[in-house]
Amino acid sequence: MAGISAIPFGIASLHGFLTASAEATALNQPIGKVRAIAFSTLPHSQPLQIAQVEGCPRAEMVQSFATANFSVYICKTQEGAIFYRGLSKRTGSQINVMQVTTGEDGTYEATNGNIIYSINPERLQVRQNGKVILTEAVIK
């Protein structure tokens, strides 16, 4: 099939008691950079993460920002909807928020319930119930 590639992988124990396999398929869509995370760098209490996908999987990247602890992407779906994608550099956790507004000053605001993520070329700010709970300078 043209445009479809598959990457098989499997995990097996030394004694064969545990065997699992899966297949990941990409549908001719750029998914951005994939960054491997070394197991030896993870604390023992943190679950193992195979890889973190950067950018806008299956969407067009409108703009990207980086702070010391987060990567933020403003993405556009094929239908034209703008969404916010935030990735934690420390934990690998991510959030995707579909309700995004754009201010005249170039600030994007993503509303997720009572939390508002605000990003512009100078700073990332997160507010919960109107109270600032995080502010970080944009470094890139």
DSSP file (Angstrom, degrees, kcal/mol; ACC not computed):
  #  RESIDUE AA STRUCTURE BP1 BP2  ACC     N-H-->O    O-->H-N    N-H-->O    O-->H-N    TCO  KAPPA ALPHA  PHI   PSI    X-CA   Y-CA   Z-CA
    1    1 A M    >         0   0    0      0, 0.0     3,-1.2     0, 0.0     2,-0.1   0.000 360.0 360.0 360.0 121.9    0.0    0.0    0.0
    2    2 A A  T 3   +     0   0    0      1,-0.2     3,-0.1     3,-0.0     0, 0.0  -0.447 360.0  20.9 -69.5 139.9    1.5    3.3   -1.0
    3    3 A G  T 3  S+     0   0    0      1,-0.2    25,-0.7    -2,-0.1     2,-0.5   0.438 101.2 100.9  85.5  -1.3    1.8    5.9    1.7
    4    4 A I  E <   +A   27   0A   0     -3,-1.2     2,-0.4    23,-0.2    -1,-0.2  -0.971  44.2 177.5-121.8 129.0    1.6    3.5    4.6
    5    5 A S  E     -A   26   0A   0     21,-1.3    21,-1.7    -2,-0.5     2,-0.4  -0.956  11.2-155.1-126.8 149.8    4.5    2.3    6.6
    6    6 A A  E     -A   25   0A   0     -2,-0.4    19,-0.2    19,-0.2    -2,-0.0  -0.956   7.6-162.6-127.0 143.0    4.6    0.0    9.6
    7    7 A I  E     -A   24   0A   0     17,-2.0    17,-1.5    -2,-0.4     2,-0.2  -0.914  16.2-160.4-123.1 101.7    7.1   -0.3   12.4
    8    8 A P  E     +A   23   0A   0      0, 0.0     2,-0.3     0, 0.0    15,-0.2  -0.560  15.6 170.0 -81.6 147.2    6.7   -3.6   14.2
    9    9 A F  E     -A   22   0A   0     13,-1.7    13,-2.0    -2,-0.2     2,-0.3  -0.984   8.7-171.5-149.0 158.7    8.1   -4.0   17.7
   10   10 A G  E     -A   21   0A   0     -2,-0.3     2,-0.4    11,-0.2    11,-0.2  -0.975  14.6-147.3-148.5 160.7    7.9   -6.6   20.4
   11   11 A I  E     +A   20   0A   0      9,-2.6     9,-2.5    -2,-0.3     2,-0.4  -0.999  22.2 171.5-130.0 132.2    8.8   -7.2   24.0
   12   12 A A  E     -A   19   0A   0     -2,-0.4     7,-0.2     7,-0.2     2,-0.1  -0.999  27.8-124.9-141.4 143.7    9.6  -10.7   25.4
   13   13 A S    >   -     0   0    0      5,-2.1     3,-0.7    -2,-0.4    -2,-0.0  -0.361  32.6-108.5 -78.2 166.6   11.0  -11.9   28.7
   14   14 A L  T 3  S+     0   0    0      1,-0.2    -1,-0.1     2,-0.1     0, 0.0   0.846 120.4  41.7 -63.6 -34.0   14.2  -14.0   28.9
   15   15 A H  T 3  S-     0   0    0      3,-0.0    -1,-0.2     0, 0.0    -2,-0.0   0.426 113.1-114.7 -96.4   0.8   12.1  -17.1   29.8
   16   16 A G  S <  S+     0   0    0     -3,-0.7     3,-0.1     2,-0.2    -2,-0.1   0.608  80.4 122.6  80.5  10.6    9.3  -16.5   27.4
   17   17 A F  S    S+     0   0    0      1,-0.2     2,-0.5    -5,-0.0    -1,-0.0   0.843  73.6  42.3 -74.0 -31.6    6.7  -15.9   30.1
   18   18 A L        +     0   0    0      2,-0.0    -5,-2.1     0, 0.0     2,-0.4  -0.958  66.8 163.3-120.3 118.5    5.8  -12.5   28.8
   19   19 A T  E     +A   12   0A   0     -2,-0.5     2,-0.4    -7,-0.2    -7,-0.2  -0.988   3.5 163.1-136.0 126.8    5.4  -11.8   25.1
   20   20 A A  E     -A   11   0A   0     -9,-2.5    -9,-2.6    -2,-0.4     2,-0.3  -0.992   8.2-178.7-138.6 146.1    3.7   -8.8   23.6
   21   21 A S  E     +A   10   0A   0     -2,-0.4     2,-0.3   -11,-0.2   -11,-0.2  -0.984   2.6 174.2-142.1 155.7    3.8   -7.3   20.2
   22   22 A A  E     -A    9   0A   0    -13,-2.0   -13,-1.7    -2,-0.3     2,-0.4  -0.949  20.5-136.9-151.1 167.3    2.2   -4.3   18.5
   23   23 A E  E     -A    8   0A   0     -2,-0.3     2,-0.4   -15,-0.2    -2,-0.0  -0.993   9.8-156.2-135.4 128.2    2.3   -2.5   15.2
   24   24 A A  E     -A    7   0A   0    -17,-1.5   -17,-2.0    -2,-0.4     2,-0.4  -0.872  13.3-165.6-103.4 135.6    2.4    1.2   14.8
   25   25 A T  E     -A    6   0A   0     -2,-0.4     2,-0.5   -19,-0.2   -19,-0.2  -0.977   9.7-158.6-126.8 131.2    1.2    2.6   11.5
   26   26 A A  E     -A    5   0A   0    -21,-1.7   -21,-1.3    -2,-0.4     2,-0.9  -0.911  12.8-145.8-105.7 134.6    1.7    6.1   10.0
   27   27 A L  E     -A    4   0A   0     -2,-0.5   -23,-0.2   -23,-0.2    -2,-0.0  -0.491  59.8 -76.8-102.0  63.4   -0.8    7.2    7.4
   28   28 A N  S    S+     0   0    0     -2,-0.9    -1,-0.1   -25,-0.7   -24,-0.1   0.824  96.6 128.8  52.7  36.8    1.4    9.3    5.1
   29   29 A Q        -     0   0    0    -26,-0.1     2,-0.2     2,-0.0    -1,-0.2  -0.981  63.4-120.0-122.7 132.4    1.2   12.2    7.6
   30   30 A P        -     0   0    0      0, 0.0    28,-1.1     0, 0.0    29,-0.4  -0.522  25.7-174.4 -67.5 135.7    4.3   14.0    9.0
   31   31 A I        -     0   0    0      1,-0.4     2,-0.1    -2,-0.2    23,-0.0   0.318  35.1-120.7-114.3   7.4    4.3   13.6   12.8
   32   32 A G        -     0   0    0     24,-0.1    -1,-0.4    21,-0.1    23,-0.2  -0.372  56.9 -21.8  86.9-168.9    7.2   15.9   13.6
   33   33 A K        -     0   0    0     -2,-0.1    21,-3.1    -3,-0.1     2,-0.5  -0.495  54.8-146.6 -78.3 146.2   10.5   15.0   15.4
   34   34 A V  E     -B   53   0B   0     19,-0.2     2,-0.5    -2,-0.2    19,-0.2  -0.972  12.8-162.1-113.1 125.0   10.6   11.9   17.6
   35   35 A R  E     -B   52   0B   0     17,-1.9    17,-1.6    -2,-0.5     2,-0.2  -0.929  10.6-140.2-112.3 122.4   12.9   12.2   20.6
   36   36 A A  E     -B   51   0B   0     -2,-0.5     2,-0.5    15,-0.2    15,-0.2  -0.560  10.8-148.9 -77.6 142.2   14.1    9.0   22.3
   37   37 A I        -     0   0    0     13,-0.8     2,-0.2    12,-0.3    12,-0.1  -0.965  18.0-125.8-114.9 121.5   14.3    9.2   26.1
   38   38 A A    >   -     0   0    0     -2,-0.5     3,-1.3     1,-0.1     4,-0.3  -0.441   8.3-139.5 -69.6 133.9   17.0    7.1   27.7
   39   39 A F  G >  S+     0   0    0      1,-0.3     3,-1.6     2,-0.2    -1,-0.1   0.862 100.6  62.3 -59.9 -37.9   15.8    4.7   30.4
   40   40 A S  G 3  S+     0   0    0      1,-0.3    -1,-0.3     4,-0.0     4,-0.1   0.690  98.4  57.1 -65.8 -17.7   18.8    5.4   32.6
   41   41 A T  G <  S+     0   0    0     -3,-1.3    -1,-0.3     2,-0.1    -2,-0.2   0.543  89.2  92.3 -89.8  -6.9   17.7    9.1   32.9
   42   42 A L  S <  S-     0   0    0     -3,-1.6     2,-0.1    -4,-0.3     6,-0.1  -0.670  82.0-115.3 -89.5 139.8   14.3    8.3   34.3
   43   43 A P    >   -     0   0    0      0, 0.0     3,-1.6     0, 0.0    -2,-0.1  -0.403  29.5-116.3 -64.2 151.1   13.6    8.1   38.0
   44   44 A H  T 3  S+     0   0    0      1,-0.3     4,-0.1    -4,-0.1    -2,-0.0   0.756 113.6  57.8 -63.7 -24.2   12.6    4.6   39.1
   45   45 A S  T 3  S+     0   0    0      2,-0.1    -1,-0.3     0, 0.0    -3,-0.0   0.577  90.6  88.2 -82.7  -8.0    9.1    5.8   40.2
   46   46 A Q  S <  S-     0   0    0     -3,-1.6     3,-0.1     1,-0.1    -4,-0.0  -0.738  84.3-114.3 -93.8 136.5    8.3    7.2   36.7
   47   47 A P        -     0   0    0      0, 0.0     2,-0.3     0, 0.0    -2,-0.1  -0.339  39.5 -98.2 -64.8 150.2    6.7    4.9   34.1
   48   48 A L        -     0   0    0     -4,-0.1     2,-0.5    -6,-0.1    -9,-0.0  -0.514  35.9-160.8 -71.2 130.2    8.9    4.1   31.0
   49   49 A Q        -     0   0    0     -2,-0.3   -12,-0.3     1,-0.2     3,-0.1  -0.967   7.4-158.5-114.2 126.6    8.1    6.3   28.0
   50   50 A I        -     0   0    0     -2,-0.5   -13,-0.8     1,-0.3     2,-0.3   0.952  67.5 -23.1 -71.3 -51.3    9.2    5.0   24.7
   51   51 A A  E     -B   36   0B   0    -15,-0.2     2,-0.5    41,-0.0    -1,-0.3  -0.987  51.2-133.6-158.3 157.9    9.3    8.3   22.7
   52   52 A Q  E     -B   35   0B   0    -17,-1.6   -17,-1.9    -2,-0.3     2,-0.5  -0.983  21.2-141.0-119.6 125.4    7.8   11.8   22.7
   53   53 A V  E     -B   34   0B   0     -2,-0.5     2,-0.2   -19,-0.2   -19,-0.2  -0.749  17.8-157.6 -89.0 125.0    6.4   13.1   19.4
   54   54 A E        +     0   0    0    -21,-3.1     2,-0.2    -2,-0.5    19,-0.0  -0.621  52.3  22.7 -96.9 159.9    7.1   16.8   18.9
   55   55 A G  S    S-     0   0    0     -2,-0.2    18,-0.1   -23,-0.2   -23,-0.1  -0.588 108.7 -37.9  91.3-149.9    5.2   19.2   16.7
   56   56 A C    >   -     0   0    0      3,-0.3     3,-2.0    -2,-0.2   -24,-0.1  -0.821  56.6-145.7-120.8  88.2    1.7   18.7   15.4
   57   57 A P  T 3  S-     0   0    0      0, 0.0   -26,-0.2     0, 0.0     3,-0.1  -0.325  84.4  -6.3 -56.4 129.3    0.9   15.1   14.6
   58   58 A R  T 3  S+     0   0    0    -28,-1.1    20,-0.3     1,-0.2     2,-0.3   0.745 125.0  83.8  56.8  28.2   -1.5   14.9   11.7
   59   59 A A  S <  S-     0   0    0     -3,-2.0     2,-0.4   -29,-0.4    -3,-0.3  -0.961  84.1 -98.7-149.9 165.0   -1.9   18.7   11.6
   60   60 A E  E     -C   76   0C   0     16,-2.7    16,-2.7    -2,-0.3     2,-0.5  -0.732  35.2-126.2 -88.7 133.4   -0.1   21.7   10.3
   61   61 A M  E     +C   75   0C   0     -2,-0.4    14,-0.2    14,-0.2     3,-0.1  -0.690  27.0 178.4 -81.1 124.8    2.1   23.6   12.7
   62   62 A V  E     -     0   0C   0     12,-3.3     2,-0.3    -2,-0.5    13,-0.2   0.858  68.4 -16.6 -88.7 -45.1    1.2   27.3   12.8
   63   63 A Q  E     -C   74   0C   0     11,-1.6    11,-3.1     2,-0.0    -1,-0.4  -0.984  58.9-150.7-158.7 153.0    3.7   28.4   15.4
   64   64 A S  E     -C   73   0C   0     -2,-0.3     2,-0.3     9,-0.2     9,-0.2  -0.968  10.8-176.4-131.9 150.6    6.0   26.8   18.0
   65   65 A F  E     -C   72   0C   0      7,-2.9     7,-2.6    -2,-0.3     2,-0.4  -0.952   6.9-159.5-138.6 155.0    7.4   28.0   21.4
   66   66 A A  E     +C   71   0C   0     -2,-0.3    73,-3.2     5,-0.2    74,-1.3  -0.998   8.5 178.3-139.0 137.8    9.7   26.6   24.0
   67   67 A T        -     0   0    0      3,-3.0    71,-0.1    -2,-0.4    56,-0.0  -0.623  53.0 -87.0-117.2-176.6   10.3   27.4   27.6
   68   68 A A  S    S+     0   0    0     69,-0.5    70,-0.1    -2,-0.2     3,-0.1   0.852 126.6  20.0 -60.6 -33.7   12.7   25.8   30.1
   69   69 A N  S    S+     0   0    0      1,-0.1    20,-3.1    20,-0.1    21,-0.6   0.513 120.9  50.2-116.7  -7.2   10.1   23.1   30.9
   70   70 A F  E     - D   0  88C   0     18,-0.2    -3,-3.0    19,-0.1     2,-0.4  -0.964  52.0-152.2-138.4 150.1    7.6   23.0   28.1
   71   71 A S  E     -CD  66  87C   0     16,-2.3    16,-2.9    -2,-0.3     2,-0.4  -0.986  23.8-167.3-112.8 131.1    7.2   22.8   24.3
   72   72 A V  E     -CD  65  86C   0     -7,-2.6    -7,-2.9    -2,-0.4     2,-0.4  -0.976   5.2-171.8-125.5 134.0    4.1   24.5   23.0
   73   73 A Y  E     -CD  64  85C   0     12,-3.0    12,-2.7    -2,-0.4     2,-0.6  -0.980  16.0-151.7-126.0 134.6    2.7   24.1   19.5
   74   74 A I  E     -CD  63  84C   0    -11,-3.1   -12,-3.3    -2,-0.4   -11,-1.6  -0.942  31.8-175.0-101.9 120.8   -0.2   26.0   17.8
   75   75 A C  E     -CD  61  83C   0      8,-3.0     8,-2.7    -2,-0.6     2,-0.4  -0.776  22.2-146.1-121.8 158.3   -1.6   23.6   15.2
   76   76 A K  E     -CD  60  82C   0    -16,-2.7   -16,-2.7    -2,-0.3     6,-0.2  -0.992  17.0-139.3-127.4 126.9   -4.3   23.7   12.5
   77   77 A T    >   -     0   0    0      4,-2.8     3,-1.7    -2,-0.4   -18,-0.1  -0.227  33.9-101.1 -72.8 169.4   -6.4   20.7   11.6
   78   78 A Q  T 3  S+     0   0    0    -20,-0.3    -1,-0.1     1,-0.3   -19,-0.1   0.779 126.1  56.9 -61.8 -26.2   -7.3   19.8    8.0
   79   79 A E  T 3  S-     0   0    0      2,-0.1    -1,-0.3     1,-0.0    -2,-0.0   0.518 123.2-106.6 -83.3  -5.2  -10.7   21.4    8.7
   80   80 A G  S <  S+     0   0    0     -3,-1.7     2,-0.3     1,-0.3    -2,-0.1   0.440  70.3 143.7  96.9   0.4   -9.0   24.7    9.7
   81   81 A A        -     0   0    0     -5,-0.0    -4,-2.8     1,-0.0     2,-0.4  -0.564  43.8-136.5 -76.8 136.8   -9.6   24.5   13.5
   82   82 A I  E     +D   76   0C   0     -2,-0.3    18,-0.4    -6,-0.2     2,-0.3  -0.752  26.9 178.7 -92.1 136.5   -6.7   25.9   15.6
   83   83 A F  E     -D   75   0C   0     -8,-2.7    -8,-3.0    -2,-0.4     2,-0.4  -0.966  24.9-126.7-138.6 160.3   -5.6   23.9   18.7
   84   84 A Y  E     -DE  74  97C   0     13,-2.8    13,-2.7    -2,-0.3     2,-0.5  -0.853  19.6-171.0-104.6 132.7   -3.0   24.2   21.4
   85   85 A R  E     -DE  73  96C   0    -12,-2.7   -12,-3.0    -2,-0.4     2,-0.4  -0.974   5.0-174.9-128.0 117.7   -0.6   21.3   22.1
   86   86 A G  E     -DE  72  95C   0      9,-2.6     9,-2.2    -2,-0.5     2,-0.4  -0.931   2.9-168.9-114.8 135.5    1.6   21.5   25.2
   87   87 A L  E     -DE  71  94C   0    -16,-2.9   -16,-2.3    -2,-0.4     2,-0.5  -0.982  18.7-134.8-124.0 132.2    4.3   19.0   26.1
   88   88 A S  E  >  -D   70   0C   0      5,-3.0     4,-1.4    -2,-0.4   -18,-0.2  -0.743   7.3-157.4 -82.1 127.2    6.2   18.8   29.4
   89   89 A K  T  4 S+     0   0    0    -20,-3.1    -1,-0.1    -2,-0.5   -19,-0.1   0.761  91.8  48.1 -73.3 -25.2    9.9   18.3   28.9
   90   90 A R  T  4 S+     0   0    0    -21,-0.6    -1,-0.2     1,-0.1   -20,-0.1   0.911 128.1  16.1 -82.1 -45.5   10.3   16.8   32.4
   91   91 A T  T  4 S-     0   0    0      2,-0.1    -2,-0.2   -45,-0.0     3,-0.1   0.638  89.7-126.6-107.6 -17.2    7.5   14.3   32.5
   92   92 A G     <  +     0   0    0     -4,-1.4    -3,-0.1     1,-0.3   -41,-0.0   0.429  59.7 144.1  83.1  -2.6    6.5   13.8   28.8
   93   93 A S        -     0   0    0     -6,-0.1    -5,-3.0   -41,-0.0     2,-0.3  -0.322  29.8-164.7 -69.2 156.7    2.8   14.6   29.7
   94   94 A Q  E     -E   87   0C   0     -7,-0.2     2,-0.4    -3,-0.1    -7,-0.2  -0.948  15.7-157.9-141.6 159.2    0.8   16.5   27.1
   95   95 A I  E     -E   86   0C   0     -9,-2.2    -9,-2.6    -2,-0.3     2,-0.5  -0.999   2.3-163.2-138.7 139.3   -2.4   18.5   26.7
   96   96 A N  E     -E   85   0C   0     -2,-0.4     2,-0.5   -11,-0.2   -11,-0.2  -0.991  10.1-173.3-120.9 125.8   -4.3   19.3   23.6
   97   97 A V  E     -E   84   0C   0    -13,-2.7   -13,-2.8    -2,-0.5    15,-0.1  -0.980  12.2-170.2-124.9 124.6   -6.9   22.1   23.8
   98   98 A M        +     0   0    0     -2,-0.5     2,-1.3   -15,-0.2   -16,-0.1   0.748  68.1  82.5 -86.0 -25.3   -9.3   22.8   20.9
   99   99 A Q        +     0   0    0     12,-0.5    12,-2.5   -15,-0.1     2,-0.4  -0.671  61.4 158.3 -87.1  95.7  -10.8   26.1   22.1
  100  100 A V  E     -F  110   0D   0     -2,-1.3     2,-0.3   -18,-0.4    10,-0.2  -0.960  21.0-172.0-123.5 133.8   -8.1   28.6   21.0
  101  101 A T  E     -F  109   0D   0      8,-2.6     8,-2.7    -2,-0.4     2,-0.5  -0.892  14.9-141.0-118.1 154.8   -8.5   32.4   20.5
  102  102 A T  E     -F  108   0D   0     -2,-0.3     6,-0.2     6,-0.2     2,-0.1  -0.967  11.9-148.5-119.8 127.0   -5.9   34.7   19.0
  103  103 A G    >   -     0   0    0      4,-3.2     3,-1.7    -2,-0.5     0, 0.0  -0.481  28.5-111.3 -87.8 163.3   -5.3   38.2   20.3
  104  104 A E  T 3  S+     0   0    0      1,-0.3    -1,-0.1    -2,-0.1    -2,-0.0   0.755 116.7  60.9 -63.5 -24.7   -4.2   41.2   18.2
  105  105 A D  T 3  S-     0   0    0      2,-0.1    -1,-0.3     1,-0.0    -3,-0.0   0.345 124.6 -99.4 -86.5   7.4   -0.8   41.1   20.0
  106  106 A G  S <  S+     0   0    0     -3,-1.7     2,-0.4     1,-0.3    -2,-0.1   0.601  76.5 142.9  87.1  11.5    0.0   37.6   18.9
  107  107 A T        -     0   0    0     13,-0.1    -4,-3.2    14,-0.0     2,-0.5  -0.727  37.6-153.4 -88.0 132.3   -1.1   35.9   22.1
  108  108 A Y  E     -FG 102 119D   0     11,-2.9    11,-2.5    -2,-0.4     2,-0.5  -0.895   8.4-165.0-102.1 133.7   -2.9   32.5   21.8
  109  109 A E  E     -FG 101 118D   0     -8,-2.7    -8,-2.6    -2,-0.5     2,-0.5  -0.982   2.8-167.6-122.6 125.5   -5.3   31.6   24.6
  110  110 A A  E     -FG 100 117D   0      7,-2.9     7,-2.7    -2,-0.5     2,-0.6  -0.949   9.0-154.1-112.9 124.4   -6.5   28.0   25.0
  111  111 A T  E     + G   0 116D   0    -12,-2.5   -12,-0.5    -2,-0.5     2,-0.4  -0.876  18.1 172.2-106.5 122.7   -9.4   27.4   27.3
  112  112 A N  E >   - G   0 115D   0      3,-3.1     3,-1.6    -2,-0.6     2,-0.4  -0.831  66.6 -65.7-128.1  89.6   -9.8   24.0   29.0
  113  113 A G  T 3  S-     0   0    0     -2,-0.4    -1,-0.0     1,-0.3    15,-0.0  -0.526 118.7 -12.6  65.4-122.1  -12.6   24.3   31.6
  114  114 A N  T 3  S+     0   0    0     -2,-0.4    15,-2.5    -3,-0.1     2,-0.4   0.263 122.1  89.6 -95.5  12.2  -11.4   26.7   34.3
  115  115 A I  E <   -GH 112 128D   0     -3,-1.6    -3,-3.1    13,-0.2     2,-0.5  -0.925  56.3-166.9-111.8 133.0   -7.7   26.6   33.1
  116  116 A I  E     -GH 111 127D   0     11,-2.7    11,-2.4    -2,-0.4     2,-0.6  -0.980   5.8-158.9-121.2 123.6   -6.4   29.1   30.5
  117  117 A Y  E     -GH 110 126D   0     -7,-2.7    -7,-2.9    -2,-0.5     2,-0.5  -0.897  13.5-171.8 -99.4 122.8   -3.1   28.5   28.7
  118  118 A S  E     +GH 109 125D   0      7,-3.2     7,-3.0    -2,-0.6     2,-0.4  -0.972   6.8 174.6-121.8 127.0   -1.7   31.8   27.3
  119  119 A I  E     +GH 108 124D   0    -11,-2.5   -11,-2.9    -2,-0.5     5,-0.2  -0.995   9.2 150.3-136.6 137.8    1.3   31.8   25.0
  120  120 A N        -     0   0    0      3,-1.6   -13,-0.1    -2,-0.4     3,-0.1  -0.881  63.9 -79.1-148.0 178.9    3.1   34.6   23.0
  121  121 A P  S    S+     0   0    0      0, 0.0     3,-0.1     0, 0.0   -15,-0.0   0.656 127.3  42.6 -61.9 -13.2    6.7   35.2   22.0
  122  122 A E  S    S+     0   0    0      1,-0.3    16,-2.3    15,-0.1     2,-0.3   0.822 118.9   1.5 -99.2 -37.9    7.6   36.5   25.5
  123  123 A R  E     - I   0 137D   0     14,-0.3    -3,-1.6    -3,-0.1     2,-0.5  -0.994  45.5-136.6-155.8 154.8    5.9   34.1   27.9
  124  124 A L  E     -HI 119 136D   0     12,-3.1    12,-2.5    -2,-0.3     2,-0.4  -0.952  31.3-178.9-106.0 131.7    3.8   31.1   28.7
  125  125 A Q  E     -HI 118 135D   0     -7,-3.0    -7,-3.2    -2,-0.5     2,-0.5  -0.999  13.1-163.5-135.0 137.5    1.2   31.7   31.5
  126  126 A V  E     -HI 117 134D   0      8,-2.6     7,-3.1    -2,-0.4     8,-1.4  -0.983   9.3-172.0-120.9 128.4   -1.3   29.3   32.9
  127  127 A R  E     -HI 116 132D   0    -11,-2.4   -11,-2.7    -2,-0.5     2,-0.4  -0.954   7.4-166.6-120.3 138.8   -4.3   30.5   35.0
  128  128 A Q  E >  S-HI 115 131D   0      3,-2.8     3,-2.1    -2,-0.4   -13,-0.2  -0.993  80.6 -12.5-124.8 125.1   -6.8   28.5   36.9
  129  129 A N  T 3  S-     0   0    0    -15,-2.5    -1,-0.1    -2,-0.4   -14,-0.1   0.854 130.6 -55.5  51.6  38.5  -10.0   30.2   38.1
  130  130 A G  T 3  S+     0   0    0    -16,-0.4     2,-0.4     1,-0.2    -1,-0.3   0.330 114.9 116.1  82.5  -7.7   -8.4   33.5   37.2
  131  131 A K  E <  S-I  128   0D   0     -3,-2.1    -3,-2.8     1,-0.0     2,-0.4  -0.816  70.4-120.0 -99.7 132.6   -5.3   32.9   39.4
  132  132 A V  E     +I  127   0D   0     -2,-0.4    -5,-0.3    -5,-0.2     3,-0.1  -0.555  36.7 168.4 -70.0 122.3   -1.8   32.7   37.7
  133  133 A I  E     +     0   0D   0     -7,-3.1     2,-0.3    -2,-0.4    -6,-0.2   0.524  65.0  20.3-111.9 -10.9   -0.4   29.2   38.6
  134  134 A L  E     +I  126   0D   0     -8,-1.4    -8,-2.6     2,-0.0     2,-0.3  -0.946  53.8 174.7-158.4 136.5    2.6   29.2   36.2
  135  135 A T  E     +I  125   0D   0     -2,-0.3     2,-0.3   -10,-0.2   -10,-0.2  -0.972  10.8 170.3-140.5 129.2    4.6   31.7   34.2
  136  136 A E  E     -I  124   0D   0    -12,-2.5   -12,-3.1    -2,-0.3     2,-0.2  -0.998  33.3-115.4-137.9 142.5    7.7   30.9   32.2
  137  137 A A  E     -I  123   0D   0     -2,-0.3   -69,-0.5   -14,-0.2     2,-0.4  -0.509  30.5-119.7 -72.8 140.6    9.7   32.9   29.8
  138  138 A V        -     0   0    0    -16,-2.3   -71,-0.3    -2,-0.2    -1,-0.1  -0.708  29.9-179.8 -79.7 129.2    9.7   31.8   26.1
  139  139 A I              0   0    0    -73,-3.2   -72,-0.2    -2,-0.4    -1,-0.1   0.543 360.0 360.0-106.8 -11.8   13.3   31.0   25.1
  140  140 A K              0   0    0    -74,-1.3   -73,-0.1   -19,-0.0   -76,-0.1   0.288 360.0 360.0-154.8 360.0   12.7   29.9   21.5
